[in-house]
C-alpha cells in the first residue's frame, strides 16, 4: 500500500514560516530549509534580547537621573543613597521620566532629600 502523506498540512506549515521570513535577504526568505533555520535563530535572539532590553533601559534611566542630579549638585549614587535613607521609594523609571519631562517635580524630590 502506498505511503500516505498529508501534503496539505505540511505545505501550510511551510507557507506559515515562509510568510514569517518575508523581508529577509536572499535565500533566507524563500528557500525552505534556510528560511526555517533563520526563523528559529530569530526566536532565540528574541528570547535573549527581551532580557537585554531591560538592561539597556535601566542603564538609560540611570544616565538620565545622573544628568539631572548633577544639575542639582548631586551625583547619581549620592542621590539614590539619600532617597534610600529618607525612605522615599521611587523607581528609576519614574525618576528618569520626572527628570526628563517634569524638572520642577524632580527638583522638589531632590530638595526633599537635601
Backbone as XML, in Angstrom:
<?xml version="1.0"?>
<chain id="A" units="angstrom">
  <residue number="1" name="UNK">
    <atom name="N" x="0.839" y="-1.182" z="0.000"/>
    <atom name="CA" x="0.000" y="0.000" z="0.000"/>
    <atom name="C" x="0.886" y="1.247" z="0.000"/>
  </residue>
  <residue number="2" name="UNK">
    <atom name="N" x="0.570" y="2.241" z="-0.823"/>
    <atom name="CA" x="1.424" y="3.427" z="-0.869"/>
    <atom name="C" x="1.355" y="4.243" z="0.433"/>
  </residue>
  <residue number="3" name="UNK">
    <atom name="N" x="2.449" y="4.929" z="0.667"/>
    <atom name="CA" x="2.554" y="5.742" z="1.880"/>
    <atom name="C" x="1.668" y="6.980" z="1.731"/>
  </residue>
  <residue number="4" name="UNK">
    <atom name="N" x="0.931" y="7.299" z="2.788"/>
    <atom name="CA" x="0.040" y="8.461" z="2.761"/>
    <atom name="C" x="0.713" y="9.628" z="3.477"/>
  </residue>
  <residue number="5" name="UNK">
    <atom name="N" x="0.843" y="10.747" z="2.774"/>
    <atom name="CA" x="1.485" y="11.931" z="3.337"/>
    <atom name="C" x="0.483" y="13.075" z="3.274"/>
  </residue>
  <residue number="6" name="UNK">
    <atom name="N" x="0.366" y="13.789" z="4.347"/>
    <atom name="CA" x="-0.590" y="14.892" z="4.388"/>
    <atom name="C" x="0.058" y="16.148" z="3.797"/>
  </residue>
  <residue number="7" name="UNK">
    <atom name="N" x="-0.004" y="16.285" z="2.489"/>
    <atom name="CA" x="0.634" y="17.420" z="1.815"/>
    <atom name="C" x="-0.009" y="18.749" z="2.177"/>
  </residue>
  <residue number="8" name="UNK">
    <atom name="N" x="-1.294" y="18.732" z="2.455"/>
    <atom name="CA" x="-1.992" y="19.976" z="2.773"/>
    <atom name="C" x="-1.409" y="20.588" z="4.048"/>
  </residue>
  <residue number="9" name="UNK">
    <atom name="N" x="-1.251" y="19.767" z="5.073"/>
    <atom name="CA" x="-0.765" y="20.269" z="6.352"/>
    <atom name="C" x="0.700" y="20.688" z="6.272"/>
  </residue>
  <residue number="10" name="UNK">
    <atom name="N" x="1.527" y="19.882" z="5.600"/>
    <atom name="CA" x="2.955" y="20.211" z="5.534"/>
    <atom name="C" x="3.182" y="21.471" z="4.701"/>
  </residue>
  <residue number="11" name="UNK">
    <atom name="N" x="2.419" y="21.636" z="3.634"/>
    <atom name="CA" x="2.537" y="22.833" z="2.806"/>
    <atom name="C" x="2.082" y="24.077" z="3.582"/>
  </residue>
  <residue number="12" name="UNK">
    <atom name="N" x="1.022" y="23.910" z="4.362"/>
    <atom name="CA" x="0.518" y="25.031" z="5.162"/>
    <atom name="C" x="1.558" y="25.466" z="6.194"/>
  </residue>
  <residue number="13" name="UNK">
    <atom name="N" x="2.239" y="24.478" z="6.788"/>
    <atom name="CA" x="3.282" y="24.782" z="7.772"/>
    <atom name="C" x="4.425" y="25.549" z="7.113"/>
  </residue>
  <residue number="14" name="UNK">
    <atom name="N" x="4.838" y="25.083" z="5.928"/>
    <atom name="CA" x="5.904" y="25.768" z="5.194"/>
    <atom name="C" x="5.500" y="27.191" z="4.820"/>
  </residue>
  <residue number="15" name="UNK">
    <atom name="N" x="4.254" y="27.335" z="4.336"/>
    <atom name="CA" x="3.763" y="28.659" z="3.947"/>
    <atom name="C" x="3.768" y="29.612" z="5.138"/>
  </residue>
  <residue number="16" name="UNK">
    <atom name="N" x="3.385" y="29.079" z="6.302"/>
    <atom name="CA" x="3.319" y="29.913" z="7.505"/>
    <atom name="C" x="4.708" y="30.454" z="7.874"/>
  </residue>
  <residue number="17" name="UNK">
    <atom name="N" x="5.713" y="29.591" z="7.823"/>
    <atom name="CA" x="7.072" y="30.026" z="8.178"/>
    <atom name="C" x="7.661" y="30.910" z="7.088"/>
  </residue>
  <residue number="18" name="UNK">
    <atom name="N" x="7.396" y="30.603" z="5.819"/>
    <atom name="CA" x="7.890" y="31.458" z="4.736"/>
    <atom name="C" x="7.241" y="32.840" z="4.795"/>
  </residue>
  <residue number="19" name="UNK">
    <atom name="N" x="6.006" y="32.896" z="5.268"/>
    <atom name="CA" x="5.355" y="34.195" z="5.433"/>
    <atom name="C" x="6.038" y="35.006" z="6.537"/>
  </residue>
  <residue number="20" name="UNK">
    <atom name="N" x="6.491" y="34.317" z="7.585"/>
    <atom name="CA" x="7.172" y="34.989" z="8.688"/>
    <atom name="C" x="8.558" y="35.506" z="8.291"/>
  </residue>
  <residue number="21" name="UNK">
    <atom name="N" x="9.156" y="34.913" z="7.257"/>
    <atom name="CA" x="10.505" y="35.314" z="6.856"/>
    <atom name="C" x="10.509" y="36.287" z="5.684"/>
  </residue>
  <residue number="22" name="UNK">
    <atom name="N" x="9.334" y="36.814" z="5.308"/>
    <atom name="CA" x="9.293" y="37.816" z="4.242"/>
    <atom name="C" x="10.116" y="39.027" z="4.660"/>
  </residue>
  <residue number="23" name="UNK">
    <atom name="N" x="10.865" y="39.583" z="3.706"/>
    <atom name="CA" x="11.672" y="40.750" z="4.005"/>
    <atom name="C" x="13.108" y="40.398" z="4.346"/>
  </residue>
  <residue number="24" name="UNK">
    <atom name="N" x="13.424" y="39.116" z="4.551"/>
    <atom name="CA" x="14.796" y="38.708" z="4.814"/>
    <atom name="C" x="15.578" y="38.753" z="3.507"/>
  </residue>
  <residue number="25" name="UNK">
    <atom name="N" x="16.897" y="38.716" z="3.608"/>
    <atom name="CA" x="17.773" y="38.869" z="2.457"/>
    <atom name="C" x="18.054" y="37.518" z="1.791"/>
  </residue>
  <residue number="26" name="UNK">
    <atom name="N" x="18.012" y="37.495" z="0.458"/>
    <atom name="CA" x="18.427" y="36.327" z="-0.327"/>
    <atom name="C" x="17.603" y="35.092" z="-0.056"/>
  </residue>
  <residue number="27" name="UNK">
    <atom name="N" x="18.299" y="33.956" z="0.076"/>
    <atom name="CA" x="17.635" y="32.665" z="0.238"/>
    <atom name="C" x="16.927" y="32.549" z="1.578"/>
  </residue>
  <residue number="28" name="UNK">
    <atom name="N" x="17.234" y="33.445" z="2.513"/>
    <atom name="CA" x="16.612" y="33.390" z="3.837"/>
    <atom name="C" x="15.102" y="33.595" z="3.765"/>
  </residue>
  <residue number="29" name="UNK">
    <atom name="N" x="14.609" y="34.158" z="2.656"/>
    <atom name="CA" x="13.173" y="34.427" z="2.576"/>
    <atom name="C" x="12.399" y="33.382" z="1.776"/>
  </residue>
  <residue number="30" name="UNK">
    <atom name="N" x="13.073" y="32.594" z="0.901"/>
    <atom name="CA" x="12.282" y="31.729" z="0.027"/>
    <atom name="C" x="12.770" y="30.287" z="-0.091"/>
  </residue>
  <residue number="31" name="UNK">
    <atom name="N" x="13.913" y="29.944" z="0.475"/>
    <atom name="CA" x="14.365" y="28.547" z="0.475"/>
    <atom name="C" x="13.968" y="27.948" z="1.817"/>
  </residue>
  <residue number="32" name="UNK">
    <atom name="N" x="13.182" y="26.895" z="1.776"/>
    <atom name="CA" x="12.540" y="26.372" z="2.981"/>
    <atom name="C" x="13.510" y="26.111" z="4.126"/>
  </residue>
  <residue number="33" name="UNK">
    <atom name="N" x="14.583" y="25.352" z="3.879"/>
    <atom name="CA" x="15.477" y="24.983" z="4.989"/>
    <atom name="C" x="16.199" y="26.201" z="5.538"/>
  </residue>
  <residue number="34" name="UNK">
    <atom name="N" x="16.649" y="27.076" z="4.673"/>
    <atom name="CA" x="17.360" y="28.281" z="5.107"/>
    <atom name="C" x="16.402" y="29.191" z="5.875"/>
  </residue>
  <residue number="35" name="UNK">
    <atom name="N" x="15.200" y="29.362" z="5.349"/>
    <atom name="CA" x="14.206" y="30.220" z="5.999"/>
    <atom name="C" x="13.832" y="29.672" z="7.373"/>
  </residue>
  <residue number="36" name="UNK">
    <atom name="N" x="13.674" y="28.368" z="7.466"/>
    <atom name="CA" x="13.312" y="27.752" z="8.746"/>
    <atom name="C" x="14.411" y="27.957" z="9.778"/>
  </residue>
  <residue number="37" name="UNK">
    <atom name="N" x="15.670" y="27.737" z="9.362"/>
    <atom name="CA" x="16.798" y="27.946" z="10.281"/>
    <atom name="C" x="16.890" y="29.405" z="10.724"/>
  </residue>
  <residue number="38" name="UNK">
    <atom name="N" x="16.695" y="30.321" z="9.778"/>
    <atom name="CA" x="16.755" y="31.749" z="10.090"/>
    <atom name="C" x="15.659" y="32.133" z="11.070"/>
  </residue>
  <residue number="39" name="UNK">
    <atom name="N" x="14.457" y="31.617" z="10.844"/>
    <atom name="CA" x="13.320" y="31.921" z="11.712"/>
    <atom name="C" x="13.564" y="31.402" z="13.132"/>
  </residue>
  <residue number="40" name="UNK">
    <atom name="N" x="14.084" y="30.159" z="13.232"/>
    <atom name="CA" x="14.366" y="29.585" z="14.550"/>
    <atom name="C" x="15.449" y="30.368" z="15.274"/>
  </residue>
  <residue number="41" name="UNK">
    <atom name="N" x="16.481" y="30.784" z="14.531"/>
    <atom name="CA" x="17.557" y="31.579" z="15.124"/>
    <atom name="C" x="17.010" y="32.923" z="15.608"/>
  </residue>
  <residue number="42" name="UNK">
    <atom name="N" x="16.083" y="33.488" z="14.829"/>
    <atom name="CA" x="15.459" y="34.748" z="15.226"/>
    <atom name="C" x="14.699" y="34.635" z="16.531"/>
  </residue>
  <residue number="43" name="UNK">
    <atom name="N" x="14.079" y="33.483" z="16.764"/>
    <atom name="CA" x="13.365" y="33.273" z="18.022"/>
    <atom name="C" x="14.328" y="33.263" z="19.211"/>
  </residue>
  <residue number="44" name="UNK">
    <atom name="N" x="15.516" y="32.680" z="19.032"/>
    <atom name="CA" x="16.489" y="32.672" z="20.135"/>
    <atom name="C" x="16.997" y="34.083" z="20.401"/>
  </residue>
  <residue number="45" name="UNK">
    <atom name="N" x="17.192" y="34.871" z="19.330"/>
    <atom name="CA" x="17.594" y="36.263" z="19.520"/>
    <atom name="C" x="16.505" y="37.042" z="20.251"/>
  </residue>
  <residue number="46" name="UNK">
    <atom name="N" x="15.252" y="36.792" z="19.896"/>
    <atom name="CA" x="14.138" y="37.500" z="20.531"/>
    <atom name="C" x="14.085" y="37.181" z="22.023"/>
  </residue>
  <residue number="47" name="UNK">
    <atom name="N" x="14.273" y="35.908" z="22.366"/>
    <atom name="CA" x="14.269" y="35.493" z="23.780"/>
    <atom name="C" x="15.394" y="36.183" z="24.529"/>
  </residue>
  <residue number="48" name="UNK">
    <atom name="N" x="16.591" y="36.162" z="23.958"/>
    <atom name="CA" x="17.756" y="36.775" z="24.590"/>
    <atom name="C" x="17.569" y="38.279" z="24.752"/>
  </residue>
  <residue number="49" name="UNK">
    <atom name="N" x="17.075" y="38.924" z="23.696"/>
    <atom name="CA" x="17.039" y="40.380" z="23.698"/>
    <atom name="C" x="15.878" y="40.958" z="24.485"/>
  </residue>
  <residue number="50" name="UNK">
    <atom name="N" x="14.890" y="40.127" z="24.843"/>
    <atom name="CA" x="13.875" y="40.618" z="25.777"/>
    <atom name="C" x="14.515" y="40.914" z="27.124"/>
  </residue>
  <residue number="51" name="UNK">
    <atom name="N" x="15.532" y="40.154" z="27.481"/>
    <atom name="CA" x="16.256" y="40.409" z="28.728"/>
    <atom name="C" x="17.239" y="41.571" z="28.563"/>
  </residue>
  <residue number="52" name="UNK">
    <atom name="N" x="17.898" y="41.629" z="27.409"/>
    <atom name="CA" x="18.856" y="42.699" z="27.149"/>
    <atom name="C" x="18.166" y="44.062" z="27.147"/>
  </residue>
  <residue number="53" name="UNK">
    <atom name="N" x="16.931" y="44.097" z="26.650"/>
    <atom name="CA" x="16.173" y="45.351" z="26.597"/>
    <atom name="C" x="15.987" y="45.929" z="28.003"/>
  </residue>
  <residue number="54" name="UNK">
    <atom name="N" x="15.688" y="45.076" z="28.969"/>
    <atom name="CA" x="15.514" y="45.525" z="30.352"/>
    <atom name="C" x="16.805" y="46.148" z="30.870"/>
  </residue>
  <residue number="55" name="UNK">
    <atom name="N" x="17.925" y="45.522" z="30.552"/>
    <atom name="CA" x="19.242" y="46.022" z="30.960"/>
    <atom name="C" x="19.527" y="47.387" z="30.354"/>
  </residue>
  <residue number="56" name="UNK">
    <atom name="N" x="19.235" y="47.511" z="29.046"/>
    <atom name="CA" x="19.512" y="48.761" z="28.332"/>
    <atom name="C" x="18.658" y="49.913" z="28.860"/>
  </residue>
  <residue number="57" name="UNK">
    <atom name="N" x="17.393" y="49.627" z="29.148"/>
    <atom name="CA" x="16.527" y="50.686" z="29.661"/>
    <atom name="C" x="16.958" y="51.132" z="31.046"/>
  </residue>
  <residue number="58" name="UNK">
    <atom name="N" x="17.378" y="50.197" z="31.897"/>
    <atom name="CA" x="17.847" y="50.577" z="33.231"/>
    <atom name="C" x="19.070" y="51.477" z="33.118"/>
  </residue>
  <residue number="59" name="UNK">
    <atom name="N" x="19.982" y="51.142" z="32.206"/>
    <atom name="CA" x="21.178" y="51.977" z="32.002"/>
    <atom name="C" x="20.792" y="53.372" z="31.515"/>
  </residue>
  <residue number="60" name="UNK">
    <atom name="N" x="19.806" y="53.449" z="30.620"/>
    <atom name="CA" x="19.337" y="54.743" z="30.119"/>
    <atom name="C" x="18.733" y="55.581" z="31.241"/>
  </residue>
  <residue number="61" name="UNK">
    <atom name="N" x="17.900" y="54.949" z="32.079"/>
    <atom name="CA" x="17.289" y="55.676" z="33.191"/>
    <atom name="C" x="18.356" y="56.218" z="34.133"/>
  </residue>
  <residue number="62" name="UNK">
    <atom name="N" x="19.377" y="55.410" z="34.408"/>
    <atom name="CA" x="20.446" y="55.835" z="35.314"/>
    <atom name="C" x="21.188" y="57.034" z="34.730"/>
  </residue>
  <residue number="63" name="UNK">
    <atom name="N" x="21.467" y="57.014" z="33.426"/>
    <atom name="CA" x="22.149" y="58.147" z="32.789"/>
    <atom name="C" x="21.315" y="59.418" z="32.887"/>
  </residue>
  <residue number="64" name="UNK">
    <atom name="N" x="20.015" y="59.301" z="32.664"/>
    <atom name="CA" x="19.143" y="60.475" z="32.724"/>
    <atom name="C" x="19.045" y="61.023" z="34.137"/>
  </residue>
  <residue number="65" name="UNK">
    <atom name="N" x="18.931" y="60.138" z="35.123"/>
    <atom name="CA" x="18.864" y="60.580" z="36.522"/>
    <atom name="C" x="20.173" y="61.248" z="36.910"/>
  </residue>
  <residue number="66" name="UNK">
    <atom name="N" x="21.287" y="60.674" z="36.512"/>
    <atom name="CA" x="22.604" y="61.222" z="36.835"/>
    <atom name="C" x="22.763" y="62.620" z="36.252"/>
  </residue>
  <residue number="67" name="UNK">
    <atom name="N" x="22.350" y="62.803" z="34.986"/>
    <atom name="CA" x="22.479" y="64.115" z="34.339"/>
    <atom name="C" x="21.639" y="65.162" z="35.071"/>
  </residue>
  <residue number="68" name="UNK">
    <atom name="N" x="20.409" y="64.796" z="35.423"/>
    <atom name="CA" x="19.538" y="65.744" z="36.123"/>
    <atom name="C" x="20.028" y="66.003" z="37.543"/>
  </residue>
  <residue number="69" name="UNK">
    <atom name="N" x="20.551" y="64.971" z="38.204"/>
    <atom name="CA" x="21.037" y="65.121" z="39.577"/>
    <atom name="C" x="22.255" y="66.042" z="39.622"/>
  </residue>
  <residue number="70" name="UNK">
    <atom name="N" x="23.119" y="65.951" z="38.625"/>
    <atom name="CA" x="24.319" y="66.797" z="38.602"/>
    <atom name="C" x="23.964" y="68.266" z="38.407"/>
  </residue>
  <residue number="71" name="UNK">
    <atom name="N" x="22.846" y="68.540" z="37.722"/>
    <atom name="CA" x="22.387" y="69.932" z="37.613"/>
    <atom name="C" x="21.949" y="70.472" z="38.980"/>
  </residue>
  <residue number="72" name="UNK">
    <atom name="N" x="21.555" y="69.559" z="39.878"/>
    <atom name="CA" x="21.126" y="69.933" z="41.228"/>
    <atom name="C" x="22.255" y="69.814" z="42.243"/>
  </residue>
  <residue number="73" name="UNK">
    <atom name="N" x="23.467" y="69.473" z="41.778"/>
    <atom name="CA" x="24.615" y="69.383" z="42.682"/>
    <atom name="C" x="24.777" y="68.048" z="43.384"/>
  </residue>
  <residue number="74" name="UNK">
    <atom name="N" x="24.148" y="67.014" z="42.875"/>
    <atom name="CA" x="24.272" y="65.654" z="43.415"/>
    <atom name="C" x="24.902" y="64.767" z="42.361"/>
  </residue>
  <residue number="75" name="UNK">
    <atom name="N" x="25.538" y="63.675" z="42.808"/>
    <atom name="CA" x="25.879" y="62.624" z="41.855"/>
    <atom name="C" x="24.745" y="61.596" z="41.920"/>
  </residue>
  <residue number="76" name="UNK">
    <atom name="N" x="24.716" y="60.688" z="40.959"/>
    <atom name="CA" x="23.655" y="59.675" z="40.920"/>
    <atom name="C" x="23.680" y="58.839" z="42.196"/>
  </residue>
  <residue number="77" name="UNK">
    <atom name="N" x="24.858" y="58.376" z="42.573"/>
    <atom name="CA" x="24.929" y="57.456" z="43.714"/>
    <atom name="C" x="24.560" y="58.156" z="45.019"/>
  </residue>
  <residue number="78" name="UNK">
    <atom name="N" x="24.968" y="59.424" z="45.177"/>
    <atom name="CA" x="24.618" y="60.156" z="46.395"/>
    <atom name="C" x="23.111" y="60.430" z="46.448"/>
  </residue>
  <residue number="79" name="UNK">
    <atom name="N" x="22.518" y="60.726" z="45.296"/>
    <atom name="CA" x="21.068" y="60.957" z="45.251"/>
    <atom name="C" x="20.303" y="59.691" z="45.616"/>
  </residue>
  <residue number="80" name="UNK">
    <atom name="N" x="20.679" y="58.575" z="45.015"/>
    <atom name="CA" x="19.967" y="57.322" z="45.284"/>
    <atom name="C" x="20.163" y="56.893" z="46.742"/>
  </residue>
  <residue number="81" name="UNK">
    <atom name="N" x="21.363" y="57.109" z="47.267"/>
    <atom name="CA" x="21.611" y="56.804" z="48.680"/>
    <atom name="C" x="20.766" y="57.666" z="49.598"/>
  </residue>
  <residue number="82" name="UNK">
    <atom name="N" x="20.653" y="58.961" z="49.263"/>
    <atom name="CA" x="19.847" y="59.881" z="50.068"/>
    <atom name="C" x="18.360" y="59.512" z="49.994"/>
  </residue>
  <residue number="83" name="UNK">
    <atom name="N" x="17.893" y="59.128" z="48.809"/>
    <atom name="CA" x="16.497" y="58.687" z="48.663"/>
    <atom name="C" x="16.226" y="57.470" z="49.551"/>
  </residue>
  <residue number="84" name="UNK">
    <atom name="N" x="17.170" y="56.547" z="49.550"/>
    <atom name="CA" x="17.029" y="55.331" z="50.355"/>
    <atom name="C" x="17.013" y="55.673" z="51.845"/>
  </residue>
  <residue number="85" name="UNK">
    <atom name="N" x="17.919" y="56.568" z="52.275"/>
    <atom name="CA" x="17.999" y="56.946" z="53.690"/>
    <atom name="C" x="16.722" y="57.635" z="54.161"/>
  </residue>
  <residue number="86" name="UNK">
    <atom name="N" x="16.131" y="58.464" z="53.308"/>
    <atom name="CA" x="14.903" y="59.182" z="53.674"/>
    <atom name="C" x="13.666" y="58.299" z="53.556"/>
  </residue>
  <residue number="87" name="UNK">
    <atom name="N" x="13.826" y="57.106" z="52.988"/>
    <atom name="CA" x="12.702" y="56.180" z="52.851"/>
    <atom name="C" x="11.766" y="56.528" z="51.703"/>
  </residue>
  <residue number="88" name="UNK">
    <atom name="N" x="12.275" y="57.273" z="50.722"/>
    <atom name="CA" x="11.467" y="57.609" z="49.548"/>
    <atom name="C" x="11.633" y="56.485" z="48.533"/>
  </residue>
  <residue number="89" name="UNK">
    <atom name="N" x="10.576" y="55.711" z="48.333"/>
    <atom name="CA" x="10.644" y="54.589" z="47.405"/>
    <atom name="C" x="10.061" y="55.015" z="46.068"/>
  </residue>
  <residue number="90" name="UNK">
    <atom name="N" x="10.940" y="55.381" z="45.146"/>
    <atom name="CA" x="10.526" y="55.756" z="43.795"/>
    <atom name="C" x="11.482" y="55.052" z="42.840"/>
  </residue>
  <residue number="91" name="UNK">
    <atom name="N" x="10.934" y="54.377" z="41.842"/>
    <atom name="CA" x="11.810" y="53.585" z="40.985"/>
    <atom name="C" x="12.515" y="54.448" z="39.942"/>
  </residue>
  <residue number="92" name="UNK">
    <atom name="N" x="13.522" y="53.874" z="39.317"/>
    <atom name="CA" x="14.366" y="54.618" z="38.382"/>
    <atom name="C" x="13.603" y="55.059" z="37.140"/>
  </residue>
  <residue number="93" name="UNK">
    <atom name="N" x="12.647" y="54.240" z="36.709"/>
    <atom name="CA" x="11.869" y="54.577" z="35.520"/>
    <atom name="C" x="11.090" y="55.873" z="35.743"/>
  </residue>
  <residue number="94" name="UNK">
    <atom name="N" x="10.397" y="55.959" z="36.857"/>
    <atom name="CA" x="9.597" y="57.143" z="37.163"/>
    <atom name="C" x="10.508" y="58.341" z="37.417"/>
  </residue>
  <residue number="95" name="UNK">
    <atom name="N" x="11.601" y="58.119" z="38.129"/>
    <atom name="CA" x="12.540" y="59.200" z="38.433"/>
    <atom name="C" x="13.149" y="59.774" z="37.158"/>
  </residue>
  <residue number="96" name="UNK">
    <atom name="N" x="13.498" y="58.906" z="36.217"/>
    <atom name="CA" x="14.058" y="59.357" z="34.941"/>
    <atom name="C" x="13.007" y="60.124" z="34.140"/>
  </residue>
  <residue number="97" name="UNK">
    <atom name="N" x="11.750" y="59.676" z="34.189"/>
    <atom name="CA" x="10.678" y="60.380" z="33.488"/>
    <atom name="C" x="10.474" y="61.770" z="34.082"/>
  </residue>
  <residue number="98" name="UNK">
    <atom name="N" x="10.518" y="61.873" z="35.405"/>
    <atom name="CA" x="10.397" y="63.186" z="36.051"/>
    <atom name="C" x="11.569" y="64.086" z="35.662"/>
  </residue>
  <residue number="99" name="UNK">
    <atom name="N" x="12.763" y="63.513" z="35.629"/>
    <atom name="CA" x="13.955" y="64.296" z="35.279"/>
    <atom name="C" x="13.854" y="64.850" z="33.861"/>
  </residue>
  <residue number="100" name="UNK">
    <atom name="N" x="13.292" y="64.056" z="32.947"/>
    <atom name="CA" x="13.201" y="64.485" z="31.551"/>
    <atom name="C" x="12.029" y="65.435" z="31.306"/>
  </residue>
  <residue number="101" name="UNK">
    <atom name="N" x="10.850" y="65.070" z="31.787"/>
    <atom name="CA" x="9.625" y="65.761" z="31.396"/>
    <atom name="C" x="9.065" y="66.729" z="32.432"/>
  </residue>
  <residue number="102" name="UNK">
    <atom name="N" x="9.446" y="66.553" z="33.702"/>
    <atom name="CA" x="8.937" y="67.421" z="34.773"/>
    <atom name="C" x="10.090" y="67.820" z="35.699"/>
  </residue>
  <residue number="103" name="UNK">
    <atom name="N" x="11.003" y="68.681" z="35.210"/>
    <atom name="CA" x="12.184" y="69.017" z="36.021"/>
    <atom name="C" x="11.846" y="69.670" z="37.359"/>
  </residue>
  <residue number="104" name="UNK">
    <atom name="N" x="10.717" y="70.392" z="37.425"/>
    <atom name="CA" x="10.352" y="71.026" z="38.700"/>
    <atom name="C" x="9.972" y="69.983" z="39.744"/>
  </residue>
  <residue number="105" name="UNK">
    <atom name="N" x="9.321" y="68.892" z="39.319"/>
    <atom name="CA" x="8.977" y="67.808" z="40.240"/>
    <atom name="C" x="10.243" y="67.068" z="40.686"/>
  </residue>
  <residue number="106" name="UNK">
    <atom name="N" x="11.182" y="66.881" z="39.753"/>
    <atom name="CA" x="12.457" y="66.237" z="40.099"/>
    <atom name="C" x="13.204" y="67.100" z="41.112"/>
  </residue>
  <residue number="107" name="UNK">
    <atom name="N" x="13.208" y="68.408" z="40.885"/>
    <atom name="CA" x="13.887" y="69.341" z="41.807"/>
    <atom name="C" x="13.256" y="69.274" z="43.184"/>
  </residue>
  <residue number="108" name="UNK">
    <atom name="N" x="11.919" y="69.138" z="43.263"/>
    <atom name="CA" x="11.230" y="69.028" z="44.539"/>
    <atom name="C" x="11.666" y="67.769" z="45.299"/>
  </residue>
  <residue number="109" name="UNK">
    <atom name="N" x="11.852" y="66.686" z="44.575"/>
    <atom name="CA" x="12.323" y="65.441" z="45.197"/>
    <atom name="C" x="13.737" y="65.614" z="45.722"/>
  </residue>
  <residue number="110" name="UNK">
    <atom name="N" x="14.590" y="66.264" z="44.928"/>
    <atom name="CA" x="15.982" y="66.484" z="45.338"/>
    <atom name="C" x="16.011" y="67.387" z="46.582"/>
  </residue>
  <residue number="111" name="UNK">
    <atom name="N" x="15.174" y="68.419" z="46.597"/>
    <atom name="CA" x="15.124" y="69.322" z="47.769"/>
    <atom name="C" x="14.658" y="68.582" z="49.014"/>
  </residue>
  <residue number="112" name="UNK">
    <atom name="N" x="13.801" y="67.602" z="48.837"/>
    <atom name="CA" x="13.291" y="66.824" z="49.962"/>
    <atom name="C" x="14.397" y="65.969" z="50.619"/>
  </residue>
  <residue number="113" name="UNK">
    <atom name="N" x="15.336" y="65.491" z="49.808"/>
    <atom name="CA" x="16.410" y="64.643" z="50.368"/>
    <atom name="C" x="17.659" y="65.450" z="50.742"/>
  </residue>
  <residue number="114" name="UNK">
    <atom name="N" x="17.690" y="66.707" z="50.358"/>
    <atom name="CA" x="18.882" y="67.535" z="50.626"/>
    <atom name="C" x="19.089" y="67.755" z="52.103"/>
  </residue>
</chain>
